[in-house]
Amino acid sequence: MADVTRKFTAVDSKAEMKEILSSVYNSLMVKGYNPINQIVGYILSEDPTYITNYNSARTLITRIDRDELLQELLRNYLENK
């Protein structure tokens, strides 16, 4: 197999990030996984195998920058507490 650099298109807006995260969450639910545990596992490890391929969820989650996602989650948590 040839060494090929993969390019991912990053998410530009918070709305798109939320839409992707919701889609990934729903895909994990449908497949019977605990979505929170799986997404946290992915965020901490950057291992995409925490996310199912169902409905292209794994491809979608890789479009979100993990640092930006963590910042937004923390900001949202603190503002809505």
ZICOR-V306780 format. One record per residue. N is the residue number from 0. PSI is psi in whole degrees, -180 to 180 (none if undefined). NEAR is the number of other C-alpha atoms within 10 Angstrom. D_FIRST is the distance of its C-alpha to the first C-alpha in whole Angstrom. Layout:
BEGIN
N_PSI_NEAR_D_FIRST + N_PSI_NEAR_D_FIRST
END
This chain:
BEGIN
0_133_3_0 + 1_147_4_4 + 2_117_5_7 + 3_132_6_9 + 4_128_6_12 + 5_137_5_14 + 6_134_7_17 + 7_140_11_20 + 8_122_10_23 + 9_155_13_26 + 10_135_17_29 + 11_-27_11_32 + 12_157_10_35 + 13_-36_12_36 + 14_-42_10_37 + 15_-38_12_33 + 16_-45_21_32 + 17_-42_14_35 + 18_-44_13_34 + 19_-47_19_30 + 20_-40_18_32 + 21_-41_13_34 + 22_-44_17_32 + 23_-45_26_29 + 24_-49_21_32 + 25_-40_17_33 + 26_-41_21_30 + 27_-40_23_30 + 28_-47_13_34 + 29_-37_12_33 + 30_-1_12_31 + 31_13_9_33 + 32_163_16_32 + 33_103_12_34 + 34_-39_19_33 + 35_-49_12_34 + 36_-42_11_33 + 37_-43_18_29 + 38_-42_20_30 + 39_-43_13_31 + 40_-43_16_29 + 41_-46_19_26 + 42_-44_18_28 + 43_-36_10_29 + 44_-20_11_25 + 45_23_13_23 + 46_108_12_21 + 47_-13_18_20 + 48_-9_12_20 + 49_-20_19_24 + 50_133_24_24 + 51_154_18_24 + 52_-13_16_22 + 53_132_14_25 + 54_28_13_26 + 55_28_13_23 + 56_-39_21_25 + 57_-42_19_22 + 58_-41_16_20 + 59_-47_21_24 + 60_-28_23_25 + 61_-12_19_22 + 62_-16_16_24 + 63_128_21_27 + 64_124_15_27 + 65_-39_15_28 + 66_-44_10_31 + 67_-38_13_32 + 68_-46_16_32 + 69_-42_14_34 + 70_-45_11_37 + 71_-41_15_38 + 72_-45_12_38 + 73_-45_12_40 + 74_-47_11_42 + 75_-43_11_43 + 76_-47_10_44 + 77_-35_9_46 + 78_-28_8_48 + 79_11_7_48 + 80_none_5_49
END
